[in-house]
Amino acid sequence: MTSPLASFPVQAVVFDWAGTVIDFGCMAPIHALMGVFAADGLPISEAEARADMGKAKLDHLRAILAEPGVAARWLAAKGAPSTEDDVTRLYALLEPAMLEAATRAAVLIPGAVETVDSLRALGVKIGSGTGYTREMMAGILPAAQEQGYAPDVVICAGETPSGRPAPLMTWAALIQLDAWPANRCIKVDDAPVGIAEGKSAGAWTIGLSASGNEVGVDLATYRALPEAERAERVGQAEARLRAAGADYVIEDISQLLPVVHEIAGRIAAAAE
């Protein structure tokens, strides 16, 4: 059996959330993580909080605690290495902190609505996946819908057996969308682990260098950066996304549509 082909060669686009469609700079998880660790008596740096962004938050906590500098400070402060019980305890504090921070930061990135509307006009299905749990998304989903963004499918952390960089969340979205094969679909993400997820799923991948975790500043700060510094930081982010396997890298979602058309052309040419 062959897949029924849509008139437009791209079947679906699966978007990440924070730093991709909402929350320019991916600020909410940073505020929540740094606040929780500080309250527990072990402050972490923003760089330490950002290093494993995109992972499910349980995995993110494990990665932070395993970072050598954090692990050493934990041992000095607590008198013993961190354990899975510590992960569970910190996660219980993180979930409400994430809900509050994520809801507060649930502002769509400029161009998101227009881009998604244009994709839908082409017949493209819209999926999404996130490192946030369903509970953490409770405030984001209605806020995004009020601003004009409501993807057809939302897959959250914990709803597949493995999180990123495993391909399962992307596959789960494509299954619910009835979009296949994966090489006629696109994964869009601002974090290297999300690009790795899309590559493992067999989808085309587009990295976002400016709006997400890799530059890691809010929109107002980003726009106020000196031009040379902004270019340097975006260039470094692009390099990390390409190293993760991104087929294309753009600055933010407002630049997506021409790349989707280019991928559509490549899919069509390969089918001839």
C-alpha positions as CSV (number, residue, x, y, z in Angstrom):
1,M,0.0,0.0,0.0
2,T,1.2,3.5,-0.7
3,S,0.5,6.7,1.2
4,P,-2.2,8.9,-0.2
5,L,-0.3,11.9,-1.5
6,A,-1.5,15.3,-0.7
7,S,-1.3,17.9,-3.4
8,F,1.5,19.6,-1.4
9,P,4.5,17.3,-0.9
10,V,5.0,18.0,2.8
11,Q,2.4,16.1,4.9
12,A,3.0,17.6,8.3
13,V,5.2,19.9,10.4
14,V,5.8,19.0,14.0
15,F,6.8,22.0,16.1
16,D,8.5,22.2,19.5
17,W,6.9,24.7,21.9
18,A,9.1,26.9,24.1
19,G,11.7,28.8,22.0
20,T,10.0,27.6,18.8
21,V,6.4,28.9,18.8
22,I,6.2,30.5,22.3
23,D,8.5,32.0,24.9
24,F,11.2,33.7,22.8
25,G,14.5,32.7,24.4
26,C,13.1,29.7,26.2
27,M,13.0,31.7,29.5
28,A,10.4,29.9,31.5
29,P,12.3,26.7,32.3
30,I,15.4,28.7,33.3
31,H,13.5,30.8,35.8
32,A,11.8,27.7,37.2
33,L,14.9,25.5,37.4
34,M,17.1,28.2,38.9
35,G,14.5,29.1,41.4
36,V,14.0,25.5,42.5
37,F,17.7,24.8,42.9
38,A,18.3,28.1,44.8
39,A,15.4,27.3,47.2
40,D,17.0,23.9,47.8
41,G,20.2,25.6,48.8
42,L,22.2,24.8,45.7
43,P,22.1,27.6,43.2
44,I,22.9,26.7,39.6
45,S,24.0,29.0,36.8
46,E,21.9,29.8,33.7
47,A,24.4,27.9,31.6
48,E,24.0,24.8,33.8
49,A,20.2,25.1,33.5
50,R,20.3,25.5,29.7
51,A,22.8,22.7,28.9
52,D,20.2,20.0,28.5
53,M,17.2,22.0,27.4
54,G,14.6,20.2,25.4
55,K,14.7,17.0,27.4
56,A,11.8,15.9,29.5
57,K,12.0,17.7,32.8
58,L,12.8,14.6,34.8
59,D,15.6,13.8,32.5
60,H,16.7,17.4,32.5
61,L,17.0,17.3,36.3
62,R,19.0,14.1,36.2
63,A,21.3,15.7,33.6
64,I,21.8,18.9,35.8
65,L,22.6,16.8,38.9
66,A,25.1,14.7,36.9
67,E,27.0,17.7,35.6
68,P,30.4,17.5,37.3
69,G,30.4,21.0,38.7
70,V,26.9,20.7,40.1
71,A,27.6,17.2,41.4
72,A,30.7,18.5,43.2
73,R,28.8,21.4,44.8
74,W,26.0,19.0,45.8
75,L,28.4,16.6,47.5
76,A,30.0,19.5,49.4
77,A,26.7,21.0,50.4
78,K,24.7,17.8,51.1
79,G,27.4,15.4,52.2
80,A,26.4,12.7,49.8
81,P,25.9,12.3,46.0
82,S,22.4,13.1,44.7
83,T,20.1,10.1,44.3
84,E,16.9,9.4,42.4
85,D,15.0,10.3,45.5
86,D,16.5,13.8,45.2
87,V,15.4,13.9,41.6
88,T,11.8,13.0,42.6
89,R,11.8,15.6,45.4
90,L,13.1,18.4,43.1
91,Y,10.7,17.4,40.4
92,A,7.8,17.8,42.9
93,L,8.9,21.4,43.4
94,L,9.7,22.0,39.7
95,E,6.3,21.0,38.3
96,P,4.3,23.9,40.0
97,A,7.2,26.3,39.4
98,M,7.2,25.3,35.7
99,L,3.4,25.7,35.4
100,E,3.6,29.2,36.8
101,A,6.6,30.3,34.7
102,A,5.5,28.7,31.5
103,T,2.0,30.2,31.7
104,R,3.5,33.7,32.4
105,A,5.8,33.2,29.3
106,A,3.2,31.9,27.0
107,V,3.5,34.6,24.4
108,L,3.7,33.5,20.8
109,I,6.8,34.3,18.9
110,P,6.2,36.9,16.1
111,G,5.2,35.3,12.9
112,A,3.9,32.0,14.4
113,V,0.3,32.5,13.6
114,E,0.9,33.7,10.1
115,T,3.3,30.8,9.4
116,V,1.0,28.1,10.7
117,D,-2.0,29.6,8.9
118,S,0.0,29.5,5.6
119,L,1.0,25.9,6.2
120,R,-2.6,24.9,6.8
121,A,-3.7,26.7,3.6
122,L,-1.3,24.4,1.8
123,G,-2.9,21.3,3.4
124,V,-0.1,20.7,5.9
125,K,-1.0,19.1,9.2
126,I,0.3,20.7,12.3
127,G,1.7,18.6,15.2
128,S,3.7,19.5,18.3
129,G,5.8,18.0,21.0
130,T,7.3,19.3,24.2
131,G,9.6,18.5,27.0
132,Y,6.9,19.9,29.3
133,T,4.3,17.5,30.9
134,R,0.6,17.8,30.2
135,E,0.3,19.5,33.7
136,M,3.0,22.1,32.8
137,M,1.1,22.8,29.6
138,A,-2.2,23.6,31.4
139,G,-1.8,27.3,31.1
140,I,0.1,27.4,27.8
141,L,-2.5,25.6,25.6
142,P,-5.4,28.0,26.3
143,A,-3.1,31.1,26.1
144,A,-1.7,30.0,22.8
145,Q,-5.2,29.3,21.4
146,E,-6.4,32.7,22.5
147,Q,-3.5,34.2,20.5
148,G,-4.4,32.1,17.4
149,Y,-2.3,28.9,17.7
150,A,-3.8,25.5,18.3
151,P,-1.9,22.6,16.7
152,D,-3.9,19.5,15.7
153,V,-1.9,17.3,18.0
154,V,0.1,18.0,21.3
155,I,2.5,15.3,22.6
156,C,3.9,16.0,26.1
157,A,6.8,14.6,28.1
158,G,5.9,11.3,29.8
159,E,3.4,10.3,27.1
160,T,5.9,8.1,25.3
161,P,8.2,5.5,26.8
162,S,11.3,7.5,26.1
163,G,11.8,11.2,25.6
164,R,14.1,13.2,23.4
165,P,16.4,12.4,21.7
166,A,14.3,9.3,21.0
167,P,12.0,9.8,18.0
168,L,8.9,8.6,19.8
169,M,7.2,11.9,20.4
170,T,7.6,12.9,16.8
171,W,6.3,9.5,15.7
172,A,3.4,9.8,18.2
173,A,2.4,13.1,16.6
174,L,2.7,11.7,13.1
175,I,0.6,8.7,14.0
176,Q,-2.2,10.9,15.4
177,L,-2.0,13.1,12.4
178,D,-2.0,10.1,10.0
179,A,1.0,11.7,8.3
180,W,3.4,9.4,6.6
181,P,6.0,8.5,5.5
182,A,8.2,10.5,7.9
183,N,10.4,11.7,5.1
184,R,7.5,13.8,3.9
185,C,7.3,15.5,7.3
186,I,9.3,18.2,9.0
187,K,10.4,18.6,12.7
188,V,11.1,22.2,13.8
189,D,13.0,22.8,17.0
190,D,15.3,25.3,18.7
191,A,17.4,22.7,20.7
192,P,19.9,20.2,19.4
193,V,18.2,17.4,21.3
194,G,15.0,18.2,19.4
195,I,16.8,18.1,16.1
196,A,18.3,14.7,17.1
197,E,14.7,13.6,17.8
198,G,13.6,14.6,14.3
199,K,16.6,13.0,12.6
200,S,16.0,9.7,14.5
201,A,12.3,9.9,13.4
202,G,13.3,10.1,9.7
203,A,11.9,13.6,9.2
204,W,13.4,16.7,7.7
205,T,14.7,19.0,10.4
206,I,14.8,22.7,10.7
207,G,16.6,24.4,13.6
208,L,15.8,27.8,14.9
209,S,19.0,29.7,15.9
210,A,17.8,33.0,17.4
211,S,14.5,32.4,19.1
212,G,15.4,29.5,21.4
213,N,17.6,28.1,24.0
214,E,20.9,28.4,22.1
215,V,20.9,32.2,22.2
216,G,18.8,32.2,25.3
217,V,17.6,35.8,25.8
218,D,14.1,37.2,25.6
219,L,12.9,39.1,22.5
220,A,13.5,42.6,23.9
221,T,17.0,41.7,25.0
222,Y,17.7,40.0,21.7
223,R,16.6,43.1,19.7
224,A,18.7,45.3,21.9
225,L,21.9,43.3,21.4
226,P,24.7,45.1,19.4
227,E,24.6,43.8,15.9
228,A,28.0,42.1,16.0
229,E,27.2,40.3,19.3
230,R,23.8,39.2,18.0
231,A,25.4,37.8,14.8
232,E,28.1,36.0,16.8
233,R,25.6,34.4,19.2
234,V,23.2,33.4,16.4
235,G,26.2,31.9,14.4
236,Q,27.3,29.8,17.4
237,A,23.7,28.6,17.8
238,E,23.5,27.7,14.1
239,A,26.7,25.7,14.4
240,R,25.4,23.7,17.3
241,L,22.1,23.0,15.5
242,R,23.9,21.9,12.4
243,A,26.2,19.7,14.4
244,A,23.0,18.0,15.8
245,G,22.0,17.2,12.2
246,A,19.7,20.1,11.2
247,D,18.9,20.0,7.4
248,Y,18.3,23.8,7.5
249,V,18.7,26.5,10.1
250,I,16.8,29.8,10.2
251,E,16.5,32.4,12.9
252,D,12.9,32.0,13.9
253,I,9.5,30.7,12.8
254,S,8.7,33.8,10.7
255,Q,11.3,32.6,8.2
256,L,10.0,29.1,8.0
257,L,7.7,29.1,4.9
258,P,10.4,29.5,2.2
259,V,12.3,26.5,3.6
260,V,9.2,24.4,3.7
261,H,8.6,25.2,0.0
262,E,12.3,24.2,-0.7
263,I,11.9,20.9,1.1
264,A,8.6,20.3,-0.8
265,G,10.5,20.8,-4.0
266,R,13.1,18.4,-3.0
267,I,10.5,15.8,-2.0
268,A,8.7,16.2,-5.3
269,A,12.0,16.0,-7.3
270,A,13.0,12.8,-5.5
271,A,9.6,11.2,-6.4
272,E,10.0,11.8,-10.1
